[in-house]
Amino acid sequence: MSEGPFDTTFRVGEVTDAEEFPATNKPEMAKLKIDLGDEEVQSVAQTGYNYDPAELVGRQVLCATNLGSVRIAGYESEVLTVGVPDEEGHPVLVAPDEGVPLGGELY
């Protein structure tokens, strides 16, 4: 069976590396490497309004997986790092209140 929108899984990962991504010409963008427990994936996320890349390392985040990958300014983003808008419309990352096992699925 092929992957599709109904195969999307939301999993917890830990950011292992984060850096600004000036190649997008948007200062709020960052390149992230995320450990999902059984694999490490890459993501491009709009984090610059609320987070410094250095403070993201070690943080747990929620990722939408099985969406397929997309190339953004030459960098392959394999998962969607999930956020919700703050009062100014800038993303705030979604994460568990306390540490949970990496790769755990949202249900």
C-alpha positions in Angstrom: 0.0 0.0 0.0 1.4 3.4 -0.9 1.9 6.1 1.6 -0.7 8.9 1.6 -2.2 11.6 3.8 -4.0 9.0 5.9 -0.7 7.3 6.8 0.6 10.4 8.6 1.9 9.6 12.0 2.8 12.1 14.6 6.0 11.1 16.5 8.1 12.6 19.3 11.7 13.4 18.4 14.6 15.1 20.0 16.5 17.9 18.2 20.1 16.8 17.9 21.3 19.7 15.7 19.9 23.1 14.7 21.2 25.9 12.6 20.0 29.0 10.9 19.1 28.5 7.3 19.9 31.7 5.4 19.6 29.9 2.0 15.8 30.2 2.2 16.1 34.0 2.3 13.8 33.9 5.3 15.6 34.7 8.6 13.1 32.7 10.6 14.0 29.4 9.0 16.2 26.7 10.6 17.6 23.3 9.6 17.0 20.7 12.2 18.2 17.1 12.7 15.8 15.1 14.8 16.3 11.7 16.5 13.1 9.7 16.3 14.5 6.8 18.3 14.9 4.4 15.4 16.1 6.9 12.8 17.5 10.4 12.5 15.6 12.7 10.1 16.0 16.3 8.8 13.5 19.1 8.9 13.2 22.7 7.9 11.2 24.6 10.4 10.0 28.2 10.9 11.6 28.7 14.4 13.5 32.0 14.2 10.8 34.2 15.7 10.5 32.3 19.0 13.7 30.2 19.3 17.4 30.5 18.9 18.8 27.4 17.1 21.2 26.7 20.0 18.2 26.4 22.5 16.5 23.8 20.3 19.2 21.2 20.7 18.0 18.6 23.3 14.4 19.7 23.0 11.6 17.2 22.3 9.3 18.2 19.4 6.3 16.6 17.6 6.9 15.6 14.0 4.4 14.6 11.3 6.0 11.6 9.4 5.1 9.7 6.3 4.3 12.9 4.3 7.2 12.3 1.9 10.2 14.6 1.7 10.5 18.0 0.1 13.7 19.9 -1.0 13.9 23.4 0.4 16.8 25.5 -0.9 18.7 22.3 -1.6 18.1 20.7 1.8 15.8 17.7 2.1 13.1 18.1 4.7 11.9 14.6 5.7 9.3 15.5 8.4 7.1 18.4 9.3 8.0 19.8 12.7 4.6 20.8 14.2 3.8 24.1 15.7 0.9 26.4 16.5 0.7 30.2 16.0 1.3 32.6 18.9 -0.7 35.8 19.1 1.5 37.3 16.4 1.1 34.3 14.1 4.6 33.0 14.7 5.0 29.2 15.3 5.4 27.8 18.8 6.7 24.2 18.7 4.4 21.4 20.0 6.1 19.1 22.5 5.2 16.9 25.4 5.0 18.5 28.9 7.7 16.0 30.1 10.3 13.8 28.6 8.8 10.7 26.8 10.5 7.9 24.8 11.7 9.0 21.4 9.6 7.8 18.5 6.4 7.7 20.7 3.3 8.2 18.6 0.5 10.7 19.3 -2.8 9.0 19.9 
